[in-house]
Amino acid sequence: MKPFITLCGILLSLSITAQQVRYNTNEPAVNDSAGYYLCDSNVTNYSGVTGAGVTWDYSSISTYSFDSFKKAKAEDARKSQYFNFYPYAVNDDYIENHLHVFSKTTANGRTSYGMQLTDENEGDILITYDGHTDRRYPWSYQSTADSSLSNCKIVLYPNSSNPPQIKGNANGIYSSLVDAYGSLSIGDTVIADVLRNQIKDSIRANLVIAGTATLIRTQYEYYAPGMTFPVFIHSHVKIYGAVINTEYSTVLSQVKPKISTGVYPKNDPFVIDVFPNPTTGLFVIEADPSIRIDEIRIYDMIGKIKYVDDRPNHARQQLDVTHLENGVYHIQIMTESGTSVTKRFVKYRN
């Protein structure tokens, strides 16, 4: 990976004097890698900010207080455990615990053969198709790529011991549009000449033994000059059907945000305790008696909301999280004064 500080210095020196043009050489090569900070998934996606010379302001975006970090890497697709589903792919570009895209890049464009989505609750979801062009070169502002996805296959590996394979046929549509270029602010860093690619796909599957299921993904990828992976990603995925029902957003940034949720000045009297930790199901949130808790939210490790209580009115609250799977979670506690704190806790069963 390129040294991060040096890279930020290069980006800061750029100006938005010309629109960026990208070629096949801008695609990640095998063993290229990057690191992403997992950010607050509730921030706006700026879907309506399109056109030439626009500004996207994420200067106040937050990470989680523990600075959760995700690794992105380009690998030889043949090394993937799922390569038999994507035999024509050359590259496996992935962001850990989030998304794999299997593709082949030529001088004219990039052909995708499918993707693997990982959901903490549903497991690995594999979608394959015969191959479609999702990017044509040269690639610049207002470039488009649209495809009908027919003869698709979908395989679901649920999270359980000795999981059954749920298979089915699928079809859908895919669209890619470079809808804007401009200036992107993240924390104290301003990056100029950024291209934004908007990806939308909708896939409907008929699953054996599981009925129908629909997957809808909307993803915004921000590309900075000189970087092979997007500098910023805002993704929203919804999957619903007879036995599958999940929805989550993921926000990732290569540039470290300025503010971390739950980090307070040393002289801030606002203190909240969460105990016992770890917990088997019941735990207590306790604040100073002068504090009125306004809302409580629990997130899993990928930023998906697992629990919301917007009616607490005491400084001491008891929560029952018996229904949650074993794992690490983050609880965000907000007060009527607008202050909030995020803490981590572990849920386990005896």
N, C-alpha and C positions, 0 to 999 in steps of 0.2 A: 504494500500500500504506500502511496506517496506520503511524505511527511505532512501531517495535517496542518501544522502552523504555516509552513511554506506555501501550501496550497491556498490557505485562506488569504495570505498576503498577495498572491497572484490574482485571486478573484477580486479583491478589494481594489486592485489597480485598474480593473477593466471599466470601460464606459459604454453606454448604450448608444453608440454611434452607428452601428450597423446590425442588421438582424443576423442571428447566428444560422449557419448552414452546417448540417451534419452529414457525414458519409458513413460508409460501412466501416471505415477505420475508427469511428467513434464508438463502435460496439465493444463491450467487454471481451477481452481475449481470455483464453483459459488461464486460470490462476490470478487474474485481476481480482482485487477485493476492495472492500470499503467497509466502514463502520457507521452504524446509524444509532442515534438516540431515539428511544421510544418516548413519544410526546403525548400530551393531553389530546385524547381522541375526540373531545367535544368542541374543538375549535372550528371556525367556519372553513368551508372548502373553497370559498371565493368562486363558485361556479359561474357567477355572472360577470366576473372581471375578465373580459376577453378583449382582444384587439392588439394594436401596435402601441408600444411605449407605455404599458400599464404598470401599476405598482401593486405588489402583494405584500402586505405588512403582517408578518408573524414575529415582530420584534419582541412581543411580550409572551410568546408561547412558552409553556412550561414543560419540563420533563417531570418524571416521577422523582421523588426526593432521593431515591437510591441510584439515580442515573442509570436506569436499565439500558443496556447496549445490545444491539443486534448486529450480526455480521452478515454482509453480503459478499457473494463470491461467484465467479464464473468457473464452472468445471466442465470437464469432458462428460458429455451426456452418458457415455458408456459406463461410467462409474456409478450411475444412479441405480438404486435398488429397483426402480421402476422402468429401467431402460427398455424392457420388453414391450412396454406400452407405447414407446416413442422410438421405434427402431431407425427412423430416418433423421432423428435429431443429432446435431453435432454439439450444441452448447446446452448446458443446464445453468441458467442464471437464477440464483436463489437468494432470498432473504430468510434467514433461519427462523423456523417456527411460524412462517407466514406464507410464502409463495415460492414455487419453482416454475419457471417458464422454459420449455424445451423448444429449441429453434435451430435454424441453420441460416447463416448470413452469407450473402454473395455481394458482388459489386452493385447489383441492382436493387437489392432490398433484403428484408428479413422475412423468412417463412417460419411460422410457428406451427407446432404439431400438438400443442396442448399444454395443460398446466396442472400442477398439484397444489391444492389449497389445504392448509393444515388448520383445523379447528380444534380447540382444546376439548370440546365436548363431543363433537361428531367424529373426530379422527381425521384420517387422510382422505381427501376427495380428489380423485383423478379424473380429468376430462381430456379426452383425446379426439383428434379429428385428422382428416387426411392431409391437412396442411393448408394454410392460407397466408397471404401476404399481409402482415400487420404494419409494415413500414417500407416505403419506397425511397430510394436514394436518387439524387440529393434530397435531403429531408429538412424542411424549413417551415417558416410561418405559413399557415393555411394548407399544409400538406394533409392529405386524407388517405385513408385506406378502409374500405368497407368490404365485408364478406358475409355470405350466408354460410352458416355452419350446419352442414348436413352430414348424415352418416356418422354422427358423433357417438362416442361410447363414454359411459360414466361408471366408475367403480368407487364404492365407498368401503373403506376399512374402518369400521367403528372402533372406538377406544374401549377394548375389553380384552380379556385373555382369550386366546385362540379365536380371533374375530372372524365371523363369516364375511364373505365377499358379497356385497349387494351390487348387482350389475344391472345395466339397462342401456337402451338406445336413447339418443338425444339429438336435438337440432336447435338451432338458434341463430342469432345474428351477432356480428362483431363490428364495431366502428372505432376508428382512431382518427383524431383530428388535432393538429397542432393549432390550438385556438388562440394563442396569445404569445407575445414576447415582451419582456420588460425587466423590471427591477424587483428583486426578492430580498426582503429584510428578515433576518432570523437573529434574534438576540442583538448583539452589537455589530453584526456583520451585514453589509449590504452587497449583494451580488448583482452585477449588471449583465445585460445581454442574455437573459435566461429565456429559454424556450419552454412552453408548457404543452405537454401532450395529454389530451383527454381520451381516456379509453372507456368504452362502454360495451359490455356484452351481456346477453340474456340467453340463457340456455334452459330448455325444458326437457326433462328426462322421464322416461317410463321405466321405473325400477322394478326388477323382479322381486316379488314378495313385499315390496315397500311402497308400491303405488307411484304416483307422479311426484316430481319435485322440480322446482324452478330455482335457478341460480341467477341472480342479477348482481353484476359488479360495476361500480363506477370508480375509476381511479384517475387521479391527476398526478402526473410525473413532471417535475421541474428539472430541466437539464441546463447545467452551467458549462461555459466554455472550458475545454480541456479535461472534463470529467466524463468517464465512461458510464458510471452508474448515475441515476438521478440524484441531485443534491437534496431533493425533498420529495416525499411521496405522501399523498392523502388518498386512502383507499376505503371504500365502503362496500361490504358484501352482505347480501341477504339471501338466505336459502330457506325455502319453505315448501312444505308438502305434507303428505299423509303422516309420515313418521319423523320428518326432519323439520326443525323450525329454529333457525338461529340467525342473528344479525349482529354485525360488529363493524366498527371503524378502526383503522390503524393509521397512525400518523408517524412518519419516520423522517429524521433530519440528519444529514451528515455534519452539519454545523451545530455546535452545542448551543442550545437556547440559553438565554440570559438568566431566566428565573427558574427555580426548581420548586414545584409545589410542596408545601409543608416545611420550607426552610424559613426560619424566622430569626430576627436579630436576638442577640443574647439577652438583651434587657426587655424582651417582650414577655409580659406576664401571662400570656395566653398559653395554658398548659392543659393537655388532655391525655389521659391514660387509657390504654386498652388492655384488658387482662381477663382471664389468663391467656397467655400466648406462649406456646401453641394452645389451641382449644379443640375439644372434640365436638363442640356444637354451640354451647352457650358461652358468651363472654359479655363483659361490662365495659361501657364507655363512660368515663367519669371526668368531668370538667370542674373548674372552680364554680362555686354556687352562683356567682354573678353572671355566668355565661348561659345564654339561651341557645341551644342547638337548633338550627333551622332545618338542616337536611343532612342525611347520611347516605352515602353511596359506597358500594363495594364493587371493585373491579378485579378481573382476573389478570394474569400476567401479560395478555395481549391488549389490554385496555377495554375489554368487553364488560359492560355493566351487568352485574349479577344480582344486585339488590338495591332498591331505593326506598327510603323512608323520608317523606317530605312533611311529616306531621309530628316529629318529636318536639317536646316543649319543656324538657327537664335537663338539668345539668348531668344527671346520671341516667343512662339508658342500658337496658339489657337486651341483647340481640340473640336470636336463635338462628344459627347458620348450619344446622344439622343437614339441610338439604344440599349443601355445597359438596362438590367432590374434594377429595384430599388434594392439597396443594397450597401454593403461596398466593395470597390475595392482598389487595390494597384497599384500605378503608379511608374515604375522604369525608371529613366532618366539617360542615359549614355552620357558621353562627349568624344570628340576625344582624350583627354588626358588619358582616361581609368578610370576616376573617375565616380562613380555612386551614386545615392541617391534614396531611396524608400520612398514614402509618401502615406498616406492613404487618401481616399476621399469618400464621400457619394453621390450616385446618387439617385435622387428621382423625381417623377413627381407630378405636381400640381393636 
